[in-house]
Amino acid sequence: MDPRRIDLNRQHSREMGRLFAAFLDAHPDVESEADGGDMTAEQDAAWRAYSDELLRRHQAERATLATVIEAEQRGHAAP
């Protein structure tokens, strides 16, 4: 795997972790460390809404990097 992809995955993991910690602070009723750690459907929906913007940005960043890597592998500069 390309080292840039590994670095980006690590960065995204850290960012999502920080966001989840902020989500837990904002939603004290969610106990992620409880037995099973499963959120209710309502809590899961709240998390999806809370994290949607960051998830979309991560997807775009991964797609952009994939385009660059593929262009390099074909021997062309990225668009």
Backbone atoms as SQL, in Angstrom:
CREATE TABLE atoms (id INTEGER PRIMARY KEY, chain TEXT, resi INTEGER, resn TEXT, atom TEXT, x REAL, y REAL, z REAL);
INSERT INTO atoms VALUES
  (1, 'A', 1, 'MET', 'N', 0.861, -1.176, 0.000),
  (2, 'A', 1, 'MET', 'CA', 0.000, 0.000, 0.000),
  (3, 'A', 1, 'MET', 'C', 0.905, 1.236, 0.000),
  (4, 'A', 2, 'ASP', 'N', 0.483, 2.228, -0.737),
  (5, 'A', 2, 'ASP', 'CA', 1.238, 3.480, -0.839),
  (6, 'A', 2, 'ASP', 'C', 1.329, 4.138, 0.545),
  (7, 'A', 3, 'PRO', 'N', 2.526, 4.587, 0.920),
  (8, 'A', 3, 'PRO', 'CA', 2.695, 5.218, 2.236),
  (9, 'A', 3, 'PRO', 'C', 1.795, 6.439, 2.449),
  (10, 'A', 4, 'ARG', 'N', 1.478, 7.139, 1.384),
  (11, 'A', 4, 'ARG', 'CA', 0.580, 8.292, 1.517),
  (12, 'A', 4, 'ARG', 'C', -0.824, 7.849, 1.906),
  (13, 'A', 5, 'ARG', 'N', -1.235, 6.719, 1.384),
  (14, 'A', 5, 'ARG', 'CA', -2.555, 6.186, 1.738),
  (15, 'A', 5, 'ARG', 'C', -2.576, 5.740, 3.198),
  (16, 'A', 6, 'ILE', 'N', -1.503, 5.118, 3.636),
  (17, 'A', 6, 'ILE', 'CA', -1.397, 4.707, 5.036),
  (18, 'A', 6, 'ILE', 'C', -1.456, 5.937, 5.938),
  (19, 'A', 7, 'ASP', 'N', -0.687, 6.973, 5.591),
  (20, 'A', 7, 'ASP', 'CA', -0.690, 8.208, 6.390),
  (21, 'A', 7, 'ASP', 'C', -2.076, 8.844, 6.426),
  (22, 'A', 8, 'LEU', 'N', -2.744, 8.873, 5.284),
  (23, 'A', 8, 'LEU', 'CA', -4.077, 9.469, 5.223),
  (24, 'A', 8, 'LEU', 'C', -5.065, 8.653, 6.063),
  (25, 'A', 9, 'ASN', 'N', -4.976, 7.333, 5.979),
  (26, 'A', 9, 'ASN', 'CA', -5.855, 6.480, 6.793),
  (27, 'A', 9, 'ASN', 'C', -5.632, 6.730, 8.280),
  (28, 'A', 10, 'ARG', 'N', -4.373, 6.871, 8.677),
  (29, 'A', 10, 'ARG', 'CA', -4.072, 7.152, 10.085),
  (30, 'A', 10, 'ARG', 'C', -4.630, 8.506, 10.504),
  (31, 'A', 11, 'GLN', 'N', -4.438, 9.499, 9.647),
  (32, 'A', 11, 'GLN', 'CA', -4.962, 10.837, 9.934),
  (33, 'A', 11, 'GLN', 'C', -6.482, 10.787, 10.090),
  (34, 'A', 12, 'HIS', 'N', -7.140, 10.107, 9.179),
  (35, 'A', 12, 'HIS', 'CA', -8.603, 9.998, 9.229),
  (36, 'A', 12, 'HIS', 'C', -9.051, 9.271, 10.488),
  (37, 'A', 13, 'SER', 'N', -8.312, 8.245, 10.871),
  (38, 'A', 13, 'SER', 'CA', -8.657, 7.507, 12.078),
  (39, 'A', 13, 'SER', 'C', -8.559, 8.413, 13.309),
  (40, 'A', 14, 'ARG', 'N', -7.489, 9.201, 13.383),
  (41, 'A', 14, 'ARG', 'CA', -7.341, 10.125, 14.516),
  (42, 'A', 14, 'ARG', 'C', -8.455, 11.161, 14.534),
  (43, 'A', 15, 'GLU', 'N', -8.766, 11.717, 13.362),
  (44, 'A', 15, 'GLU', 'CA', -9.815, 12.735, 13.274),
  (45, 'A', 15, 'GLU', 'C', -11.175, 12.163, 13.674),
  (46, 'A', 16, 'MET', 'N', -11.474, 10.961, 13.206),
  (47, 'A', 16, 'MET', 'CA', -12.760, 10.354, 13.536),
  (48, 'A', 16, 'MET', 'C', -12.814, 10.013, 15.025),
  (49, 'A', 17, 'GLY', 'N', -11.694, 9.596, 15.577),
  (50, 'A', 17, 'GLY', 'CA', -11.638, 9.319, 17.006),
  (51, 'A', 17, 'GLY', 'C', -11.907, 10.562, 17.835),
  (52, 'A', 18, 'ARG', 'N', -11.302, 11.681, 17.438),
  (53, 'A', 18, 'ARG', 'CA', -11.548, 12.938, 18.158),
  (54, 'A', 18, 'ARG', 'C', -13.009, 13.354, 18.025),
  (55, 'A', 19, 'LEU', 'N', -13.560, 13.173, 16.833),
  (56, 'A', 19, 'LEU', 'CA', -14.957, 13.538, 16.631),
  (57, 'A', 19, 'LEU', 'C', -15.871, 12.651, 17.471),
  (58, 'A', 20, 'PHE', 'N', -15.565, 11.365, 17.547),
  (59, 'A', 20, 'PHE', 'CA', -16.392, 10.472, 18.350),
  (60, 'A', 20, 'PHE', 'C', -16.310, 10.848, 19.828),
  (61, 'A', 21, 'ALA', 'N', -15.119, 11.232, 20.294),
  (62, 'A', 21, 'ALA', 'CA', -14.978, 11.678, 21.685),
  (63, 'A', 21, 'ALA', 'C', -15.833, 12.923, 21.928),
  (64, 'A', 22, 'ALA', 'N', -15.850, 13.846, 20.971),
  (65, 'A', 22, 'ALA', 'CA', -16.685, 15.051, 21.096),
  (66, 'A', 22, 'ALA', 'C', -18.166, 14.670, 21.083),
  (67, 'A', 23, 'PHE', 'N', -18.521, 13.701, 20.244),
  (68, 'A', 23, 'PHE', 'CA', -19.902, 13.215, 20.197),
  (69, 'A', 23, 'PHE', 'C', -20.314, 12.640, 21.544),
  (70, 'A', 24, 'LEU', 'N', -19.437, 11.842, 22.135),
  (71, 'A', 24, 'LEU', 'CA', -19.753, 11.256, 23.443),
  (72, 'A', 24, 'LEU', 'C', -19.906, 12.342, 24.505),
  (73, 'A', 25, 'ASP', 'N', -19.078, 13.376, 24.445),
  (74, 'A', 25, 'ASP', 'CA', -19.212, 14.492, 25.384),
  (75, 'A', 25, 'ASP', 'C', -20.554, 15.194, 25.207),
  (76, 'A', 26, 'ALA', 'N', -20.978, 15.337, 23.960),
  (77, 'A', 26, 'ALA', 'CA', -22.232, 16.036, 23.667),
  (78, 'A', 26, 'ALA', 'C', -23.458, 15.157, 23.905),
  (79, 'A', 27, 'HIS', 'N', -23.246, 13.849, 23.991),
  (80, 'A', 27, 'HIS', 'CA', -24.342, 12.890, 24.177),
  (81, 'A', 27, 'HIS', 'C', -24.008, 11.966, 25.347),
  (82, 'A', 28, 'PRO', 'N', -24.114, 12.469, 26.579),
  (83, 'A', 28, 'PRO', 'CA', -23.711, 11.669, 27.737),
  (84, 'A', 28, 'PRO', 'C', -24.542, 10.398, 27.939),
  (85, 'A', 29, 'ASP', 'N', -25.674, 10.293, 27.259),
  (86, 'A', 29, 'ASP', 'CA', -26.494, 9.083, 27.373),
  (87, 'A', 29, 'ASP', 'C', -25.904, 7.905, 26.603),
  (88, 'A', 30, 'VAL', 'N', -24.932, 8.165, 25.722),
  (89, 'A', 30, 'VAL', 'CA', -24.300, 7.101, 24.938),
  (90, 'A', 30, 'VAL', 'C', -23.136, 6.539, 25.745),
  (91, 'A', 31, 'GLU', 'N', -23.178, 5.252, 25.983),
  (92, 'A', 31, 'GLU', 'CA', -22.108, 4.583, 26.718),
  (93, 'A', 31, 'GLU', 'C', -21.415, 3.615, 25.782),
  (94, 'A', 32, 'SER', 'N', -20.394, 4.099, 25.112),
  (95, 'A', 32, 'SER', 'CA', -19.727, 3.273, 24.106),
  (96, 'A', 32, 'SER', 'C', -18.932, 2.135, 24.709),
  (97, 'A', 33, 'GLU', 'N', -18.577, 2.228, 25.975),
  (98, 'A', 33, 'GLU', 'CA', -17.785, 1.181, 26.618),
  (99, 'A', 33, 'GLU', 'C', -18.647, 0.195, 27.401),
  (100, 'A', 34, 'ALA', 'N', -19.951, 0.354, 27.355),
  (101, 'A', 34, 'ALA', 'CA', -20.851, -0.544, 28.085),
  (102, 'A', 34, 'ALA', 'C', -20.833, -1.928, 27.443),
  (103, 'A', 35, 'ASP', 'N', -21.375, -2.901, 28.158),
  (104, 'A', 35, 'ASP', 'CA', -21.426, -4.274, 27.636),
  (105, 'A', 35, 'ASP', 'C', -21.998, -4.271, 26.224),
  (106, 'A', 36, 'GLY', 'N', -21.259, -4.837, 25.305),
  (107, 'A', 36, 'GLY', 'CA', -21.696, -4.882, 23.909),
  (108, 'A', 36, 'GLY', 'C', -21.369, -3.607, 23.160),
  (109, 'A', 37, 'GLY', 'N', -21.413, -2.484, 23.829),
  (110, 'A', 37, 'GLY', 'CA', -21.064, -1.215, 23.219),
  (111, 'A', 37, 'GLY', 'C', -21.965, -0.778, 22.078),
  (112, 'A', 38, 'ASP', 'N', -23.110, -1.425, 21.920),
  (113, 'A', 38, 'ASP', 'CA', -23.992, -1.078, 20.820),
  (114, 'A', 38, 'ASP', 'C', -24.840, 0.136, 21.178),
  (115, 'A', 39, 'MET', 'N', -24.923, 1.048, 20.226),
  (116, 'A', 39, 'MET', 'CA', -25.794, 2.199, 20.402),
  (117, 'A', 39, 'MET', 'C', -27.205, 1.821, 19.972),
  (118, 'A', 40, 'THR', 'N', -28.162, 2.541, 20.507),
  (119, 'A', 40, 'THR', 'CA', -29.537, 2.345, 20.059),
  (120, 'A', 40, 'THR', 'C', -29.647, 2.882, 18.639),
  (121, 'A', 41, 'ALA', 'N', -30.728, 2.566, 17.958),
  (122, 'A', 41, 'ALA', 'CA', -30.946, 3.074, 16.596),
  (123, 'A', 41, 'ALA', 'C', -30.958, 4.599, 16.601),
  (124, 'A', 42, 'GLU', 'N', -31.562, 5.189, 17.622),
  (125, 'A', 42, 'GLU', 'CA', -31.622, 6.653, 17.722),
  (126, 'A', 42, 'GLU', 'C', -30.223, 7.244, 17.925),
  (127, 'A', 43, 'GLN', 'N', -29.429, 6.625, 18.775),
  (128, 'A', 43, 'GLN', 'CA', -28.068, 7.102, 19.015),
  (129, 'A', 43, 'GLN', 'C', -27.207, 6.935, 17.765),
  (130, 'A', 44, 'ASP', 'N', -27.378, 5.813, 17.075),
  (131, 'A', 44, 'ASP', 'CA', -26.635, 5.572, 15.847),
  (132, 'A', 44, 'ASP', 'C', -26.987, 6.620, 14.794),
  (133, 'A', 45, 'ALA', 'N', -28.248, 6.953, 14.681),
  (134, 'A', 45, 'ALA', 'CA', -28.673, 7.985, 13.730),
  (135, 'A', 45, 'ALA', 'C', -28.066, 9.330, 14.104),
  (136, 'A', 46, 'ALA', 'N', -28.002, 9.623, 15.398),
  (137, 'A', 46, 'ALA', 'CA', -27.396, 10.878, 15.849),
  (138, 'A', 46, 'ALA', 'C', -25.909, 10.902, 15.501),
  (139, 'A', 47, 'TRP', 'N', -25.220, 9.798, 15.683),
  (140, 'A', 47, 'TRP', 'CA', -23.800, 9.713, 15.332),
  (141, 'A', 47, 'TRP', 'C', -23.597, 9.881, 13.832),
  (142, 'A', 48, 'ARG', 'N', -24.418, 9.218, 13.041),
  (143, 'A', 48, 'ARG', 'CA', -24.288, 9.353, 11.577),
  (144, 'A', 48, 'ARG', 'C', -24.474, 10.797, 11.148),
  (145, 'A', 49, 'ALA', 'N', -25.445, 11.482, 11.726),
  (146, 'A', 49, 'ALA', 'CA', -25.665, 12.890, 11.389),
  (147, 'A', 49, 'ALA', 'C', -24.493, 13.741, 11.868),
  (148, 'A', 50, 'TYR', 'N', -23.992, 13.447, 13.046),
  (149, 'A', 50, 'TYR', 'CA', -22.889, 14.198, 13.655),
  (150, 'A', 50, 'TYR', 'C', -21.604, 14.047, 12.843),
  (151, 'A', 51, 'SER', 'N', -21.373, 12.862, 12.301),
  (152, 'A', 51, 'SER', 'CA', -20.110, 12.571, 11.621),
  (153, 'A', 51, 'SER', 'C', -20.189, 12.688, 10.098),
  (154, 'A', 52, 'ASP', 'N', -21.357, 12.980, 9.563),
  (155, 'A', 52, 'ASP', 'CA', -21.553, 12.968, 8.111),
  (156, 'A', 52, 'ASP', 'C', -20.594, 13.895, 7.364),
  (157, 'A', 53, 'GLU', 'N', -20.431, 15.109, 7.835),
  (158, 'A', 53, 'GLU', 'CA', -19.569, 16.062, 7.126),
  (159, 'A', 53, 'GLU', 'C', -18.120, 15.564, 7.079),
  (160, 'A', 54, 'LEU', 'N', -17.618, 15.094, 8.213),
  (161, 'A', 54, 'LEU', 'CA', -16.245, 14.597, 8.249),
  (162, 'A', 54, 'LEU', 'C', -16.098, 13.362, 7.371),
  (163, 'A', 55, 'LEU', 'N', -17.067, 12.472, 7.414),
  (164, 'A', 55, 'LEU', 'CA', -17.005, 11.273, 6.583),
  (165, 'A', 55, 'LEU', 'C', -16.969, 11.639, 5.093),
  (166, 'A', 56, 'ARG', 'N', -17.796, 12.591, 4.698),
  (167, 'A', 56, 'ARG', 'CA', -17.789, 13.011, 3.286),
  (168, 'A', 56, 'ARG', 'C', -16.438, 13.622, 2.901),
  (169, 'A', 57, 'ARG', 'N', -15.846, 14.406, 3.798),
  (170, 'A', 57, 'ARG', 'CA', -14.532, 14.999, 3.507),
  (171, 'A', 57, 'ARG', 'C', -13.483, 13.899, 3.390),
  (172, 'A', 58, 'HIS', 'N', -13.522, 12.918, 4.282),
  (173, 'A', 58, 'HIS', 'CA', -12.573, 11.812, 4.216),
  (174, 'A', 58, 'HIS', 'C', -12.714, 11.040, 2.902),
  (175, 'A', 59, 'GLN', 'N', -13.932, 10.790, 2.493),
  (176, 'A', 59, 'GLN', 'CA', -14.158, 10.077, 1.227),
  (177, 'A', 59, 'GLN', 'C', -13.577, 10.867, 0.057),
  (178, 'A', 60, 'ALA', 'N', -13.783, 12.168, 0.056),
  (179, 'A', 60, 'ALA', 'CA', -13.254, 13.013, -1.019),
  (180, 'A', 60, 'ALA', 'C', -11.729, 13.009, -1.006),
  (181, 'A', 61, 'GLU', 'N', -11.125, 13.093, 0.170),
  (182, 'A', 61, 'GLU', 'CA', -9.666, 13.082, 0.264),
  (183, 'A', 61, 'GLU', 'C', -9.090, 11.756, -0.207),
  (184, 'A', 62, 'ARG', 'N', -9.742, 10.659, 0.150),
  (185, 'A', 62, 'ARG', 'CA', -9.259, 9.345, -0.304),
  (186, 'A', 62, 'ARG', 'C', -9.394, 9.220, -1.821),
  (187, 'A', 63, 'ALA', 'N', -10.487, 9.710, -2.366),
  (188, 'A', 63, 'ALA', 'CA', -10.690, 9.638, -3.811),
  (189, 'A', 63, 'ALA', 'C', -9.646, 10.482, -4.543),
  (190, 'A', 64, 'THR', 'N', -9.353, 11.651, -4.011),
  (191, 'A', 64, 'THR', 'CA', -8.349, 12.520, -4.631),
  (192, 'A', 64, 'THR', 'C', -6.983, 11.850, -4.610),
  (193, 'A', 65, 'LEU', 'N', -6.616, 11.297, -3.469),
  (194, 'A', 65, 'LEU', 'CA', -5.318, 10.615, -3.378),
  (195, 'A', 65, 'LEU', 'C', -5.279, 9.415, -4.321),
  (196, 'A', 66, 'ALA', 'N', -6.360, 8.668, -4.414),
  (197, 'A', 66, 'ALA', 'CA', -6.399, 7.519, -5.322),
  (198, 'A', 66, 'ALA', 'C', -6.179, 7.961, -6.760),
  (199, 'A', 67, 'THR', 'N', -6.753, 9.085, -7.137),
  (200, 'A', 67, 'THR', 'CA', -6.572, 9.613, -8.490),
  (201, 'A', 67, 'THR', 'C', -5.107, 9.955, -8.739),
  (202, 'A', 68, 'VAL', 'N', -4.469, 10.586, -7.759),
  (203, 'A', 68, 'VAL', 'CA', -3.054, 10.943, -7.879),
  (204, 'A', 68, 'VAL', 'C', -2.194, 9.689, -8.014),
  (205, 'A', 69, 'ILE', 'N', -2.428, 8.724, -7.157),
  (206, 'A', 69, 'ILE', 'CA', -1.630, 7.499, -7.178),
  (207, 'A', 69, 'ILE', 'C', -1.822, 6.747, -8.493),
  (208, 'A', 70, 'GLU', 'N', -3.055, 6.654, -8.948),
  (209, 'A', 70, 'GLU', 'CA', -3.313, 5.961, -10.221),
  (210, 'A', 70, 'GLU', 'C', -2.639, 6.678, -11.378),
  (211, 'A', 71, 'ALA', 'N', -2.668, 7.997, -11.376),
  (212, 'A', 71, 'ALA', 'CA', -2.015, 8.764, -12.444),
  (213, 'A', 71, 'ALA', 'C', -0.505, 8.523, -12.417),
  (214, 'A', 72, 'GLU', 'N', 0.064, 8.496, -11.237),
  (215, 'A', 72, 'GLU', 'CA', 1.502, 8.244, -11.122),
  (216, 'A', 72, 'GLU', 'C', 1.847, 6.845, -11.613),
  (217, 'A', 73, 'GLN', 'N', 0.995, 5.884, -11.314),
  (218, 'A', 73, 'GLN', 'CA', 1.248, 4.507, -11.739),
  (219, 'A', 73, 'GLN', 'C', 1.150, 4.371, -13.252),
  (220, 'A', 74, 'ARG', 'N', 0.330, 5.191, -13.850),
  (221, 'A', 74, 'ARG', 'CA', 0.223, 5.199, -15.322),
  (222, 'A', 74, 'ARG', 'C', 1.319, 6.037, -15.957),
  (223, 'A', 75, 'GLY', 'N', 2.078, 6.754, -15.127),
  (224, 'A', 75, 'GLY', 'CA', 3.168, 7.565, -15.633),
  (225, 'A', 75, 'GLY', 'C', 2.766, 8.943, -16.075),
  (226, 'A', 76, 'HIS', 'N', 1.628, 9.398, -15.595),
  (227, 'A', 76, 'HIS', 'CA', 1.135, 10.725, -15.945),
  (228, 'A', 76, 'HIS', 'C', 0.991, 11.556, -14.688),
  (229, 'A', 77, 'ALA', 'N', 1.061, 12.842, -14.867),
  (230, 'A', 77, 'ALA', 'CA', 0.800, 13.762, -13.756),
  (231, 'A', 77, 'ALA', 'C', -0.698, 13.747, -13.460),
  (232, 'A', 78, 'ALA', 'N', -1.037, 13.962, -12.218),
  (233, 'A', 78, 'ALA', 'CA', -2.448, 14.024, -11.831),
  (234, 'A', 78, 'ALA', 'C', -3.095, 15.254, -12.427),
  (235, 'A', 79, 'PRO', 'N', -4.428, 15.159, -12.702),
  (236, 'A', 79, 'PRO', 'CA', -5.109, 16.315, -13.299),
  (237, 'A', 79, 'PRO', 'C', -5.171, 17.483, -12.348);
